Amino acid sequence: MPDYGHELRFGVFITPAADQASAALELAQLADAVGLDLVTFQDHPYQARFLDTWTLLSVVAARTSNVRVAPNVANLPLRPPVVLARSVASLDLISGGRVELGLGAGTFWDAIAAVGGPRRTARESVDALAEAIDVIRAVWSTDGSPVRHEGEHYRVVGAHPGPPPAHDVEIWLGAYKPRMLALTGAEADGWLPSLGYIELDELAAANARIDDAAANAGRRAADVRRLLNLNEPFDAERLAELTLTTGMSTYILSVSSGDEIRRFAEEVAPAARELVESERGRGGGVREPAPNRVGGAEPDPSRPATADQRAAGRHLIDVHDALRAELERLRDLVEHVGHGTVDPTDVRSFINRMTIRQNNWTLGAFCESYCRVVTQHHTLEDRAVFPHLRRSDPELVPVLDRLAAEHETIADLLERVDGALVELVAADHDGIGGVKTTVDRLADTLLSHFAYEERELVEPLTRHGFY
């Protein structure tokens, strides 16, 4: 099977035990702090020992800044699609575009029926899921058309659409059998199986079914992200091999301790990314386009760098990738304001929560959050990195001066975006054009800044470290 070229992502699957609610929240917050991409919880509303998944996801979203959250997977038979769509969209708006939707057709039918849910056959459950996807996407639509669906399992008669989510929420299906795999290829944004329900040597055949269904629906195979729930730790080499040979690219590890999360984030994830990027760079796989990404200068071949040394530059790029994603969410929110689907005050709230705003755009502050992955330090004083590089490499002084000046420019542009939104809230006329212009200028400045910083600092950071 091919490498679909998707960006590697890493997340965790945390048991939502009601008698360990605080522990579940702490693990989710740790996953955010160490730079993982995703926090997920299973959804079994009939299970009295578990917390309600949407309530838990909402609290996690409120207590984190960057990590995405998702049910793994939502129990469709007990969550009507219109209500589920609005729950997802609401949390996505509140969190600044950090929600994805894992969705399942249902199982454990005795338990579902015991709490008043339907009892469906395997065929009926797939048919109901297909109908639900149509309904959910219609509710998220921004065209204003009433939602109408006359199906065997769901009937919606002229419901008002909305609210639309802050970003294009992906729907990932937990699928194993042929009809579910075909539905995944034809309709879904991702495939989310779990080891234990599928074996590693079965991934290729399942992916082939998804690819065939995607082609029959006029889609590319790469339109479907490939995720995998891991019930035990894998090393980086094994995950890299899975990515390059089967196309799996998002790995979600079942965890119960902070040590498991730290090892996954600090050791496995960066090493797997490095192995995959190295192989893709040699032509061994297809890389997802990243037009605004510059990988940095190559290290001096006479002084080969160790994995620990390369990690410093790698983490600078990881930070920038997270901030690029935040920028895209900001632009999505501004577009929604233009369509009248999001209140401008919500966008201002998102800006004030952005990591780039909180950290005042200094590399030292980036390290405060991200450099702990490599150094294990819990804090790092602001502006620690630039003085270190000035001392270590005097030739970098002009570069560091330029970067420091750009930090001030970016801070000013963020203030201007905020000010434009204030004016939009107070104005009696449509002032969204001014907001878009300011955001576009911010985006151009940021992307140029990121590219320059990566080009000029990745190699020095490899040689000198962060401090």
N, C-alpha and C positions, 0 to 999 in steps of 0.2 A: 504494500500500500504506500501511497505517496506521503510525503510531508506536506501538509496543507499550508505551511508557512505562517501559522498563527503565532502571535506573541505568546510566550510562556507565561502562565499565571499560576499562583500557588495559594491555596486556601485551607481552611480547617472546617471540620465537621464536629460540632460540639453537642453532646447529649443534653437536652433541655430538662434535666431532672429537677422537679419542683423542690426537692429537699436539698438541692445544691445550687440554688438560684444565684447566689453571690459568686460562687466559683465559676459558673458559666459566664457571667458578665465579666469577671476578671480575666478569664481566658480570652474572651472576645477583645477586650481592651488591649491585652498583651499582643494579640495578633495584629492589631492596628499599629501599635507602637513599634514593632519590629519590622514593619513594612510588608506584611503579607497582603494579598490582593482581595481575599474573600473570606467571609465568615458565614457559615450556613448551619441550619438546624433542621432536623427531621420534623415532620408535621403529622401527628397522629391525634386528632382532636378527641378521639374516644379513649385515649390513654390517660387515666386520672393521675398517674405518677409524673406526667410531663406538664411543663408550663405551656400555655397557649403560644403557638409559634409566632403569630403576628404581633402579639403584645411584646414578646421577647425581642423580635427583630426591631421593633420601634424603639425600645429602650437601648438596644445596642447601637442603633444608628445615632441616637442622641448622645451617646457617650464616646463616640469615635469620630474621627475626622476624615480619614481617607479610604478606609477599607470598604469594599462593597458587601452588601448583605443579601441573602437569598434563602428561601425555603428549599429544603433538599429532601423531598420535593413536596409541594403543596398538595394536600389531599382534596382533589377536585370534587368527589361525591359529597363532601361536607362543606364545601365552600362554593356557593353559586357563582357563576362566572362574572356576572355584573358586579356583585359585591366584591369579589376577589380583584377584579380589574381596578375598582376604585380604591381598594385598600393598597394595592401596589402603587398606583399613581400618587396617592396621597403621601405615602412614605417616601416615594422618589422625590416629590416636590420638597418635602420637609428636609430631606437629607442632602439636597443639592445634587440629585442624579446618581445615587449610590445603591440602587436596588435592581436586582435581576429576578426573574421568575422561573424557578425550577417547578415543573408541573408533572403530576402523575395521574394515571387513569384510575387508580384506586386498587386496593387489595384488602385483605382481611375483612371480607364482606360481612361476616357474622358480627364483628365489632362495629362496623359502619351501620348495619341495620339495627343494632341494639340501641343506638342513640338517635334513631329516626331517619337515617340516610337510606338511599336506595340500595337494592341488591341487584347487581348487574352481572350478566354473563361477560365472558372475555370479549366477545364481539361487540356487545352493547357498550362496554367501557371504552373501547377504542373509538367507536362512533360518537359517544358523548364527548370525549376529549377533543375530537376534530371539531365538533360544533362549538365547544367552549372556546377554542382558540379563535374562531371567527368572531364570537361575541366579544371576547376580551379586546381584540384589536379594534373592533368597531367602537367600543366604549372609549378607547384611547384616541380615536380619530379626531382630527382638528377641523374636518370639513363642515361640521355642524349638522350633518344629516341625522335624523332620528335613527336609533338602533332598532332594526326589525329582524327578527330571526324566528322562523317557524320550523322547528326541528322536531325530531322524535323525542329528544330528551330535554331540550330547552326551548322556551318560547318567550321572546321579548317583543313587546308590541309598542313601538314608538318611544322607547326610553330616550331621554336626552343623553348625548355622549358627554364624557368628561368626568372629572378633570383629566386632561392628558398628562402623562408623566413629564418630568423635566428633561429626560433624554429618551432615546429609543430603547426601551427596556427589551432585553432579550428573553425569549421563552425557550427554556431548555427542557427537553423531555427525558424522563426516566423510562427507557425503552429497551426491550430485549427480544421480543418476538417479531416475526416478519411484518405484520400489519402495523405495529407500532414503529418499527424502523422505517417503513415506507412513509408513514405520516411525518416522522422526524425529517426525512429528506425533503419532503414536499412542502412542509409548512413551518418547521421550527427553526430557531436560530442556534440551537445547540443540542448535543446528545450527552446525557448525563447518566451513564450506567454506574453500577457499584461492583467492585470485585467481591466475589462471594456469590453474586447472582450471575456473573459472567466470568469466564476464565480468560487469561491473557491471550491464549492461542485462538480465542473466538472473536477477538476484536477485529481482525482483518476482514472476516466474512461479514460481520455486522456493518462495518464501515462501507463495504462494497454495496450492501443493500441500500444504505443511506445515499451513497453516491449515485446509484442507478435511479433512485426515486427523485433525487434532486435534478438530475439530467432530464428525466421525463416531465418534470414540472418547469423546465426552462431555467433552472438555477445552476450555479456552479457548486461543485462539491465543497469548495472553500467557504461557501456561504453558511455552512453549518459548523460551528465551533465544536470541538471534541473534548469533553471533560471526563474525568474519571475519579470516582470515590475510592480512596485507598483505605483498606482496613488494617494495614500494617505499614511501617516505614519502609520506603524504598531508598536506595542510595542514588546519588546524582547520575552515575553512569547508566543505571537501569532506566531512569526516567528519560534521559537523553535518548537512549536507544528506542524507547517507546515512541517518543515524539518523531524521530526520524524515520521509523519503520512503519508505524501505524497511524501517525497524524494526531495522536492524543496530545493536548497542549495545556490543559488546565488540570492541575492535580490537587485534590481535596483530601486531606489526611484526617482520619478520625483521631482525635486527641483527647486526653484527660488530664494533662499536666503542662505546666509552663515549660519544663525542660523539653518536651516533645515539640512544642511550638518554636522555641528558640533554635533548636537544632534544625528544624525544617526550614526556618527563615534564614538562619545565619550560615548554615553549611550546605544543605542540600540544594535550596533554590538557586543561590548564586552560582554554584558549581555546575548545576544542570544547564542554566542559561549560557554559561561560558562554553560548555561542551557543544551545545546545539548551535550557538552562533559561530563557533569555530568551524564546525562541519558545514554549515550553510555557506560560510565564507569561502570554503574550498569547492563549492559547487555541489555539495552532497545533499542539498535540500533547497526548498523554495522559501524565501523569506517574505513575510508580509511587508508591503511597502511602508516606508517611514520617511517621506520626503523631507521632513524638517529635522532629521536626525543626523548628527555627525558623530562618528564613533571615536574620534580622538586619534592623535598621532600614534604610530607604532613605537614600542619601546626600542631602545638602542640594542641592536642585535648582538653587540659585543658584551652586553651585560643583561643576559636573560633574566626576566622577572619571575619571582615565585608566585604561586597562586594568591598568597596573602597580599603581596605587593600589588598585583593586578586588581585585587578587590577594591582598593581605594578609588581608582578611576571608575570601576564598574558601578560603585555606589553613587558616585556623582551623577552618572547617566541614569541610574534608577530613580534618583530624586527628581531629575528633570522630567523623566517619563511620567511620574505621578503628577507633576505640576502641569505638564502639557495636557494631561487628562482633565485636570481641574479647569484649565482654560477652555477646553472644548465644552465642558458642562456649563461654564459661564456663558459661552456664546449661544448654546442651546437655549438657556433660560432667557437671554435677551430676545432671541427669535420668538419664543413663546409670548413674551410681553408684547412684541409687535403684532402678534395674532390675537392679542387680548385674552390669552389663556392663563397668564400668570400675573399676579399683582407685582408692580415694581418694588414694593417694600420687601417681597420675598427674595428678589435678586440681591438687594442690598444686604439682607441677612446672610445670604450665601457668601457674598464677597467677604464679609467680616469673619466668616469661619474658615476661609481658605487658608491652607498652610502657607502659601506665599505671603498673605497679608499678616498672619500671625507671626511669622518668622522674619518679617521686615527685609526679606530678600538678601540676607547675608549668608555666605557659605558656612560661616561658623554656626549660625542658627540652624542651617540644614543639618549640620553634623550633630547638633544637640538632639535631633530626633533620629537621624539615620546612621550616624557613625558608630552608634552603640552596637550595630550589627557586626562590625569588624573589631572594634576596640574594647567592647564591654563597658565603656564608661557610661554613666547615666546622664551626665551633663557635660557640656563643653561651653566655655564662655564665648560669647559672641565675638566674632572677628579673630578667633584664635588661628584659623587656618591661613589667612592672608599674611599675617606677620611671620608665621613659620616659613611660608614659601618665600617671602622677601629675604629672610635670613639665609635660607637654604640655597636659593638661586637668584642672585641679584639681577640676572638678565630678564627675570619675569616682572620686574618692577613696572615697566610701561603697561604690560598686560593687566596686572593687578590694579593699577591706577584706573585703567579704562573700565574694568569690571566694577570697581567701587563707584565710579561715576554713573555707570549704567544702573546700579542698584538704586541710586537716588532718583534717576529718571523714572524707573519703573514704579517706585513708591509714589512719585508725583502722579503718574498716569493712573494708578489705582485710586488715588484721591479724586482725580478728575472723573473717572467712571462713577464713583460713588456720588460725586456732586451732580453729574448729569442725571442720575437716577432720582436724586432729591428733587431736581427741577421738574423731572417728568411726573413725579407724584403730585407736585404742587400745581402743575400747569393745567390750564383749561383746554389746551390743544394737544395734538399728538406730537410729542417731542422725541419719539423713538429714533428718528433719524440721527439726531445728535448723539444718542447713546451708542448706536451701532458704529458711528464714525470713531468715537472714542475707544470703544472696545476693539475695533479693528486696528487702531494705532497701537493699543496695548499689546495685541496679539503679535503684530509685526515686530515690535520691539523685543518682546519676550523670546520669540522663536529665534530671532537673530542673536540675542544675548546667549541663549542656551547653546546654539551652534558654535559661537565663538568660544565660550567658556570650555566646552567639551574639546574643541580642537586644540586649545592652548594649554589646558590644565590636566587632561587625562594622563598624558605621559609624565609630566612633572610629579603628579600625585603618585604615580606608580614608583617613581624613583625615591620620593621624599616622604610619602605618606601624608596624612592630614595634619600631623603636628609632631 
